[in-house]
Structure formats: structure tokens, C-alpha cells
Amino acid sequence: MSLLRKPRFLILALVAVAIPGAWLMAGDPETDDAVLISRVQRGEFVVSVATSGELNARESVKISAPANARQAQIYQMKIASIVPEGTVVEPGAVVAQLDRSELSAKQSEAALALEKAQAVYEQAMLDSTLTLSQAREDIRTRELAVEEAQLAKEQSVYEPPTVQRQTEIDLEKAQRALAQARKDYETKTQQAQAKMREVGADVSRERNKLEIVQEVMEGFTVTAPAGGMVIYQKEWNGQKRTTGSQVSSWDPTVATLPDLTKMESVTYVNEIDIRKVAEGQPVAITLDSDPTKQLTGEVTRVANVGEQRPNTDAKVFEVIIAVHQSDTTLRPGMTTGNSIETLRKEDVVFIPIEALGSEDGIPFVYQQDGGRIRKREVVPGAMNDTDVIIIAGLEEDDRVLLTPPANGADMSLQRLENSPITAEDERPEPVAGGDTAITY
């Protein structure tokens, strides 16, 4: 008789094959296989949003080009030279020089216009003097004519009545002509004064233009209003203003003097994660230049409207993070790594995300129970990049598989009692004219 036909030997052979197979599938209950199995953990659970940001000073003093450049009809100013970024300057120190070529032409035009206005003023003054002199001479002539007529009238007392009447008429004409000459003189005086006011206003206007141009010209030597470290101003496209850059009269800032004791990190969060971010949330901050330096901060502002950043397709929202520490090594423009804490749970049960699966809309895990594997429903909660909270279905130190077993698809799903989740194939059809709300 063959050995395989002996019942006792057959039983021993089957046991010898089955035990190692079960051990290979389930693993050692006392030790975790980091690749396949993980223990359910209990403890603190943190959800965070990781972003990259850039340091900026919360407060700074602006170093600006002349604010009145538009009055001189200068709308774009070119930076001819500027001190290196990071230079520490004293109040009044020269920071930049602006190109004066266009403004020099404006100054020449303004000087010529002033000279012309002054010539017109002088001409008007001479004309007025001559006109009024002639008017005064005419008045004097009229006064003499009145005296002559008066003498003729006095001498006509011995003349016939007709001669006497003629002398009276001549006197009246002379008196009326004198009165008219005096009125004309007053009118010409007023005209001369009005003309002088007009040309005088032209002279003042042209003089003011020249003074403004000269003042702007002086302002083209840009000086520091206070002491500090010079940081170049950024334009709308993120590029810094340096030698050769154009400065608009509507945005005349050339550089800034930041307060390095009050810093913030300016970052942008994508539209998927922005709903998690709110003011007041704590932030862990690291520096790309010094990964060993750990800083803390707080979200102080979250933009309500998204924007399209250069070289990106996704919409992002600006988030401002105030840095709590004051560190002399911090500089504007440094790149930061920001971990914004959006949720913290002190005592919860959680598992790796890889252990969580879904079947017909029902979340489940493969749980190792001794030498058996069960496909059990769970109720998940919040999740972060690596783990997910389990609200119901697992206990601390339970063991779950990180990868499905070979026969996982054929295993039956063990549902929770009073499960809040309805399988997709068991959900009622929507009723016409109404909605079916299901709470998970």
C-alpha cells in the first residue's frame, strides 16, 4: 500500500502544507509587516495644507520716484542706476538715479515758454503805458479847450445874443468832450489792468510749470526717507525693478525699506484646499535656506477671490501668514514651506489611507482577526495626506491590510449594525419633482 493511502500520513501532510500557507497569508500577529499590514492607531490626528510661500515685511517705508511727475507730463520713468539690493542705507542716502533725458527736454520747453510769456507781459505793459499816456494827453487837451471856451463865453457879454449863444454851445461841447475823455481814460485803465492780469497769469502759469519740472528733476535723484535695508519693489508680473526698469507715475515705488522685525509669508492655496483654510489657524513655517530653523505663524488673511498666477493653469487664493518670531536672519524674498493646520483631533482612531477601500459606495477595510481576514465596513472621518480617521468599525491595535488579498473581491462585506451608509444598489430612485437626501 502506498504511503499516501495511509490516513494518518495524509492528515500530517495536509497540516504541514496548510500551516505555513496560513502564516504566509496572515503574518505574525505579534509583529507588523510594514508592507502589507498596519495596526490601527489611537492618538492625535492633524490635517494640514502644505504650501510654498515667500517672506515679506508686514510694514515697510516706500522709496518712491517724484509723486508729482504727472504734473510735469512725465508718465514713465526709467531707472538709470540703483544701489544693490540688500544695501543698508542711512536717511537721505541716494538710492537710485532716474533717466533725465525726457525731463531735460521738458525743462527746456518750460523755460522757453516762460521767456515767451514774460516777453508778452513786457509788451502788454508798454502798450498799456502808451495807451494811458495818450489818454491823459487827450484829457489835458480837452481841459484846455474848456478853458478857451470859457474865456470866449466871458468875452461875449458885449456881443450880440447870437454870438453869446454860440460861445455857450462851444463851452458845453468842450465840457462834454472832457467828460468823455475822462471816462475813456478810466475804461482804458481797466482794460490795461485786465490785460496785465491775463498776461501776468500766463507768466505765473509758465513759471509754475518750470518750477514743477525743476522740482521733479531734483526728485529724479531718489533718496531714502529713512534708514534700513533696500529691497527692490516687485512689479505685477513678479519681476523686481532694477536698472533699466520703467517706473509708472501711478505706481512710483522704486524700492522699500522693510521692517525686518515684522514678517509675513505670502502664499497661494489651490481652490481644492482653500475651503479648509481660515483666519486664525496655526502654521508651522520652515525656510528653504535653513531647513533646521522652525518658525510658527498664524493665518491673518484669506482672499475671497481667486486669481490666475503666471505660468499656472489652476486658480489659487492668496493667503497671508504672520510670522510670530522676530529673527534677524529673515529677509524679504526668502522661500518658506508652510504647513497650515486646518484640523486637530486629540484622541481618535486612524489608519493609513491605503487600507481604506470602497464597494458600492460603502467604505471598508480588510481586517486580520487572528488567522482570518474579514472584509468589514467602517465609517471614515477626516483624512490627511497619509491617514484617515475611523469613526466606527475598528478599535485600537486592530490589524488591517494595506493591500487587498488575492480573494478580496470574492469576500462578503460584513456590514455594521445601524450603518449610516446605504449601498448604491440599495438606494431609492429619485422621485420626480423632489430630491432624496442621504446623510453619511
ChimeraX attribute file (.defattr): number of C-alpha atoms within 10 A of each C-alpha:
attribute: neighborCount
match mode: 1-to-1
recipient: residues
	/A:1	5
	/A:2	5
	/A:3	9
	/A:4	11
	/A:5	9
	/A:6	10
	/A:7	10
	/A:8	10
	/A:9	11
	/A:10	13
	/A:11	11
	/A:12	10
	/A:13	12
	/A:14	10
	/A:15	11
	/A:16	11
	/A:17	10
	/A:18	11
	/A:19	11
	/A:20	12
	/A:21	12
	/A:22	12
	/A:23	12
	/A:24	10
	/A:25	15
	/A:26	20
	/A:27	18
	/A:28	13
	/A:29	14
	/A:30	6
	/A:31	10
	/A:32	14
	/A:33	15
	/A:34	10
	/A:35	9
	/A:36	17
	/A:37	22
	/A:38	22
	/A:39	21
	/A:40	19
	/A:41	21
	/A:42	17
	/A:43	12
	/A:44	12
	/A:45	20
	/A:46	16
	/A:47	20
	/A:48	21
	/A:49	19
	/A:50	17
	/A:51	16
	/A:52	18
	/A:53	25
	/A:54	19
	/A:55	22
	/A:56	25
	/A:57	22
	/A:58	17
	/A:59	15
	/A:60	16
	/A:61	17
	/A:62	19
	/A:63	23
	/A:64	23
	/A:65	26
	/A:66	20
	/A:67	14
	/A:68	18
	/A:69	24
	/A:70	15
	/A:71	13
	/A:72	20
	/A:73	12
	/A:74	17
	/A:75	16
	/A:76	17
	/A:77	22
	/A:78	20
	/A:79	22
	/A:80	16
	/A:81	16
	/A:82	20
	/A:83	17
	/A:84	14
	/A:85	14
	/A:86	14
	/A:87	12
	/A:88	14
	/A:89	19
	/A:90	15
	/A:91	11
	/A:92	12
	/A:93	15
	/A:94	15
	/A:95	22
	/A:96	24
	/A:97	19
	/A:98	23
	/A:99	18
	/A:100	18
	/A:101	10
	/A:102	12
	/A:103	21
	/A:104	14
	/A:105	11
	/A:106	20
	/A:107	21
	/A:108	13
	/A:109	15
	/A:110	22
	/A:111	18
	/A:112	14
	/A:113	19
	/A:114	21
	/A:115	15
	/A:116	15
	/A:117	21
	/A:118	19
	/A:119	14
	/A:120	17
	/A:121	21
	/A:122	15
	/A:123	14
	/A:124	19
	/A:125	17
	/A:126	12
	/A:127	14
	/A:128	19
	/A:129	14
	/A:130	12
	/A:131	16
	/A:132	19
	/A:133	13
	/A:134	13
	/A:135	20
	/A:136	16
	/A:137	13
	/A:138	18
	/A:139	21
	/A:140	15
	/A:141	15
	/A:142	22
	/A:143	18
	/A:144	14
	/A:145	19
	/A:146	21
	/A:147	14
	/A:148	15
	/A:149	21
	/A:150	19
	/A:151	13
	/A:152	18
	/A:153	20
	/A:154	13
	/A:155	12
	/A:156	18
	/A:157	12
	/A:158	9
	/A:159	11
	/A:160	9
	/A:161	11
	/A:162	10
	/A:163	15
	/A:164	17
	/A:165	14
	/A:166	14
	/A:167	21
	/A:168	18
	/A:169	14
	/A:170	18
	/A:171	21
	/A:172	15
	/A:173	16
	/A:174	22
	/A:175	19
	/A:176	14
	/A:177	19
	/A:178	21
	/A:179	15
	/A:180	14
	/A:181	21
	/A:182	18
	/A:183	14
	/A:184	17
	/A:185	20
	/A:186	14
	/A:187	13
	/A:188	16
	/A:189	17
	/A:190	12
	/A:191	13
	/A:192	19
	/A:193	14
	/A:194	12
	/A:195	17
	/A:196	19
	/A:197	13
	/A:198	14
	/A:199	20
	/A:200	18
	/A:201	14
	/A:202	19
	/A:203	21
	/A:204	15
	/A:205	15
	/A:206	22
	/A:207	19
	/A:208	14
	/A:209	21
	/A:210	22
	/A:211	16
	/A:212	19
	/A:213	25
	/A:214	18
	/A:215	15
	/A:216	23
	/A:217	20
	/A:218	12
	/A:219	18
	/A:220	23
	/A:221	18
	/A:222	22
	/A:223	19
	/A:224	23
	/A:225	18
	/A:226	15
	/A:227	15
	/A:228	20
	/A:229	20
	/A:230	24
	/A:231	25
	/A:232	23
	/A:233	21
	/A:234	15
	/A:235	15
	/A:236	7
	/A:237	8
	/A:238	10
	/A:239	11
	/A:240	15
	/A:241	20
	/A:242	22
	/A:243	16
	/A:244	14
	/A:245	18
	/A:246	19
	/A:247	21
	/A:248	17
	/A:249	20
	/A:250	12
	/A:251	13
	/A:252	21
	/A:253	21
	/A:254	27
	/A:255	27
	/A:256	22
	/A:257	24
	/A:258	22
	/A:259	17
	/A:260	21
	/A:261	16
	/A:262	18
	/A:263	24
	/A:264	23
	/A:265	28
	/A:266	21
	/A:267	21
	/A:268	22
	/A:269	23
	/A:270	16
	/A:271	14
	/A:272	10
	/A:273	14
	/A:274	19
	/A:275	10
	/A:276	16
	/A:277	19
	/A:278	18
	/A:279	13
	/A:280	15
	/A:281	16
	/A:282	20
	/A:283	24
	/A:284	18
	/A:285	25
	/A:286	20
	/A:287	20
	/A:288	13
	/A:289	11
	/A:290	9
	/A:291	11
	/A:292	9
	/A:293	10
	/A:294	11
	/A:295	17
	/A:296	16
	/A:297	23
	/A:298	22
	/A:299	21
	/A:300	16
	/A:301	16
	/A:302	18
	/A:303	15
	/A:304	10
	/A:305	9
	/A:306	16
	/A:307	15
	/A:308	11
	/A:309	14
	/A:310	8
	/A:311	6
	/A:312	8
	/A:313	8
	/A:314	12
	/A:315	15
	/A:316	21
	/A:317	20
	/A:318	19
	/A:319	22
	/A:320	24
	/A:321	30
	/A:322	23
	/A:323	25
	/A:324	15
	/A:325	14
	/A:326	12
	/A:327	13
	/A:328	8
	/A:329	6
	/A:330	18
	/A:331	20
	/A:332	18
	/A:333	15
	/A:334	14
	/A:335	19
	/A:336	23
	/A:337	19
	/A:338	25
	/A:339	19
	/A:340	23
	/A:341	21
	/A:342	19
	/A:343	17
	/A:344	12
	/A:345	13
	/A:346	10
	/A:347	11
	/A:348	16
	/A:349	23
	/A:350	25
	/A:351	26
	/A:352	20
	/A:353	15
	/A:354	17
	/A:355	20
	/A:356	22
	/A:357	18
	/A:358	11
	/A:359	12
	/A:360	10
	/A:361	12
	/A:362	19
	/A:363	17
	/A:364	22
	/A:365	26
	/A:366	25
	/A:367	23
	/A:368	21
	/A:369	13
	/A:370	11
	/A:371	13
	/A:372	11
	/A:373	19
	/A:374	18
	/A:375	21
	/A:376	20
	/A:377	26
	/A:378	23
	/A:379	18
	/A:380	19
	/A:381	13
	/A:382	16
	/A:383	19
	/A:384	16
	/A:385	12
	/A:386	10
	/A:387	18
	/A:388	21
	/A:389	22
	/A:390	22
	/A:391	15
	/A:392	14
	/A:393	16
	/A:394	21
	/A:395	16
	/A:396	14
	/A:397	12
	/A:398	14
	/A:399	23
	/A:400	28
	/A:401	24
	/A:402	22
	/A:403	16
	/A:404	17
	/A:405	15
	/A:406	9
	/A:407	7
	/A:408	14
	/A:409	11
	/A:410	9
	/A:411	14
	/A:412	10
	/A:413	18
	/A:414	12
	/A:415	15
	/A:416	14
	/A:417	8
	/A:418	6
	/A:419	14
	/A:420	11
	/A:421	18
	/A:422	15
	/A:423	11
	/A:424	11
	/A:425	9
	/A:426	8
	/A:427	11
	/A:428	10
	/A:429	9
	/A:430	10
	/A:431	8
	/A:432	6
	/A:433	5
	/A:434	7
	/A:435	9
	/A:436	10
	/A:437	7
	/A:438	10
	/A:439	7
	/A:440	9
